[in-house]
């Protein structure tokens, strides 16, 4: 606060102007606090991560339910699974199945329920996903929206098989992480453009200044 806030604002402004001078199309801030700092500063093209997340989610809604399931299977394959969407009729609530052989040490079977909805996913859906799993299978639930607090608690309830929850923001995070491997049709769908960053900007100094 006080002087520290002023210094932080000055630093954020310097970084933003640096990237604009170097040809950045937009300045994307990971949280809203820096954006609030710069609200009275005349710097164009500033946005927050929430804007990017919402834009990607909106485009994913352009996929029909079956296409979205195929997309999730594709993302899972980029992570390292052999994945495929299940038969669209009679899938018993499981939409994508992935198999991962961990260097011959273990075989992991992951069953995922996928929903492209705008309302929050509740506890019943989490329980239903868990109920489809056998003893040696893992479960996950992917949605473009969010989960209720009750659903989050149920997913990690003690003495119950855990269910991994991936909401819209978490899914966008995976898309950004594995963007390079996306099929071209998905890159064309999503409103993203990857910007090359100078090598030195990937690093920060963590030692003592001399």
C-alpha positions in Angstrom: 0.0 0.0 0.0 1.1 3.7 -0.2 4.5 3.9 -1.7 4.6 0.2 -2.5 1.4 0.5 -4.5 2.8 3.4 -6.5 6.0 1.4 -7.2 3.9 -1.6 -8.3 1.8 0.6 -10.6 5.0 2.1 -12.1 6.5 -1.4 -12.7 3.3 -2.8 -14.3 3.1 0.3 -16.6 6.8 -0.1 -17.6 6.3 -3.8 -18.5 3.1 -3.1 -20.4 4.7 -0.3 -22.5 7.7 -2.4 -23.2 5.6 -5.2 -24.8 3.5 -2.7 -26.8 6.7 -1.1 -28.2 7.9 -4.6 -29.2 4.7 -5.2 -31.2 2.3 -6.9 -28.7 -1.2 -7.2 -30.0 -2.7 -7.1 -26.5 -1.5 -6.9 -22.9 -3.0 -9.8 -21.0 -2.9 -9.6 -17.2 -3.3 -12.7 -15.1 -5.4 -10.9 -12.4 -7.5 -7.8 -12.1 -5.4 -5.9 -9.5 -2.8 -4.7 -12.1 -5.7 -3.8 -14.4 -7.2 -1.6 -11.7 -3.8 0.0 -11.1 -3.7 1.0 -14.8 -7.3 2.1 -15.2 -6.4 5.8 -15.3 -3.3 5.3 -17.4 -3.5 5.9 -21.2 -2.4 2.4 -22.3 -4.5 0.6 -25.0 -4.9 -3.1 -25.5 -4.9 -4.1 -21.8 -7.1 -7.0 -20.8 -7.3 -9.6 -18.0 -7.1 -13.3 -18.1 -10.8 -13.6 -17.4 -11.6 -12.0 -20.8 -9.5 -14.6 -22.5 -11.0 -17.5 -20.6 -14.6 -16.3 -21.4 -13.7 -15.8 -25.0 -12.4 -19.4 -25.4 -15.4 -20.8 -23.5 -17.8 -18.9 -25.7 -16.1 -20.5 -28.8 -16.3 -24.0 -27.3 -20.0 -23.6 -26.9 -20.1 -23.5 -30.8 -19.2 -27.2 -30.7 -22.2 -29.5 -30.4 -22.1 -31.9 -27.4 -20.6 -34.8 -29.4 -17.9 -32.5 -31.0 -17.1 -31.2 -27.5 -16.6 -34.7 -26.2 -14.2 -35.4 -29.1 -12.4 -32.2 -28.3 -11.9 -33.3 -24.6 -10.6 -36.6 -25.8 -8.1 -34.8 -28.1 -6.9 -32.6 -25.1 -6.5 -35.8 -23.0 -4.4 -37.4 -25.8 -2.1 -34.3 -25.7 -1.6 -34.9 -22.0 -0.4 -38.4 -22.8 -3.5 -40.7 -22.6 -4.9 -42.9 -25.3 -8.3 -41.4 -25.3 -11.6 -41.6 -27.2 -15.2 -40.5 -26.8 -17.6 -43.2 -25.9 -20.6 -44.2 -28.0 -23.0 -41.2 -27.9 -26.0 -43.4 -27.0 -25.9 -45.6 -23.9 -22.7 -44.3 -22.5 -24.0 -44.6 -18.9 -22.9 -41.0 -18.2 -19.3 -41.5 -19.1 -18.4 -39.5 -22.3 -14.6 -40.0 -22.6 -12.3 -42.8 -21.6 -8.5 -42.4 -21.4 -5.8 -45.0 -20.8 -2.3 -44.2 -19.6 0.5 -46.6 -19.3 3.0 -45.0 -16.9 6.3 -46.4 -18.2 5.0 -50.0 -17.5 4.7 -49.2 -13.8 1.0 -48.8 -13.8 -2.0 -48.7 -16.1 -4.4 -45.8 -15.4 -8.0 -45.8 -16.6 -9.7 -42.4 -16.5 -13.4 -42.1 -17.1 -14.7 -38.5 -17.7 -18.2 -37.1 -17.8 -18.3 -34.0 -20.0 -20.9 -31.3 -20.0 -21.1 -28.1 -22.1 -23.6 -26.3 -19.9 -23.8 -22.8 -18.4 -25.3 -23.7 -15.0 -23.2 -25.0 -12.1 -22.6 -28.7 -11.7 -23.9 -30.0 -8.4 -23.3 -32.9 -6.0 -25.6 -35.4 -7.7 -23.6 -35.3 -10.9 -20.4 -35.9 -9.0 -21.9 -38.9 -7.2 -23.3 -40.3 -10.5 -19.8 -40.1 -12.0 -18.3 -41.9 -9.0 -21.0 -44.6 -9.3 -19.8 -45.6 -12.7 -16.3 -46.5 -11.6 -14.9 -49.8 -10.7 -12.3 -50.2 -7.9 -9.2 -49.6 -10.1 -10.6 -46.7 -12.3 -10.3 -43.0 -11.8 -13.0 -40.4 -12.5 -13.2 -36.8 -13.7 -15.8 -34.3 -14.5 -15.3 -31.5 -17.1 -17.6 -28.6 -17.6 -17.5 -25.3 -19.3 -19.2 -23.7 -16.3 -18.3 -24.2 -12.6 -19.0 -26.5 -9.7 -21.1 -25.8 -6.6 -19.2 -25.8 -3.2 -21.2 -29.0 -2.3 -19.9 -30.7 -5.5 -16.3 -29.7 -4.7 -16.6 -31.1 -1.2 -18.2 -34.3 -2.4 -15.4 -34.8 -5.1 -12.8 -35.0 -2.3 -14.9 -36.5 0.5 -13.0 -38.7 2.9 -13.2 -42.5 2.4 -14.7 -42.0 -1.1 -13.0 -42.3 -4.5 -11.9 -38.8 -5.5 -13.3 -37.2 -8.6 -11.1 -34.7 -10.4 -13.1 -31.5 -11.3 -12.1 -29.3 -14.2 -14.2 -26.2 -14.7 -14.2 -23.8 -17.6 -11.2 -21.8 -16.4 -9.2 -25.0 -15.7 -10.0 -26.4 -19.1 -8.8 -23.2 -20.7 -5.6 -23.5 -18.7 -5.0 -27.0 -20.2 -5.8 -25.6 -23.7 -3.1 -22.9 -23.3 -0.6 -25.4 -21.9 -1.0 -27.8 -24.8 -1.9 -25.3 -27.5 1.0 -26.2 -29.8 -0.3 -29.8 -30.1 -4.0 -28.9 -31.0 -5.3 -30.0 -34.3 -5.5 -27.2 -36.8 -9.3 -27.2 -36.8 -9.4 -26.4 -33.1 -6.7 -23.7 -33.5 -9.0 -22.1 -36.2 -12.0 -22.3 -33.8 -10.4 -20.7 -30.8 -9.7 -16.9 -30.6 -6.0 -17.4 -29.7 -2.8 -16.3 -31.2 0.5 -17.4 -29.6 3.1 -14.7 -29.2 6.7 -15.5 -29.3 8.5 -14.1 -26.1 12.2 -13.2 -26.0 14.2 -16.0 -24.3 15.3 -13.7 -21.5 11.7 -12.9 -20.6 11.2 -16.5 -19.6 13.6 -16.1 -16.6 13.8 -14.0 -13.4 16.8 -13.3 -11.2 16.3 -14.9 -7.8 19.8 -14.4 -6.3 21.2 -11.4 -4.3 21.8 -8.3 -6.3 25.4 -7.2 -6.5 
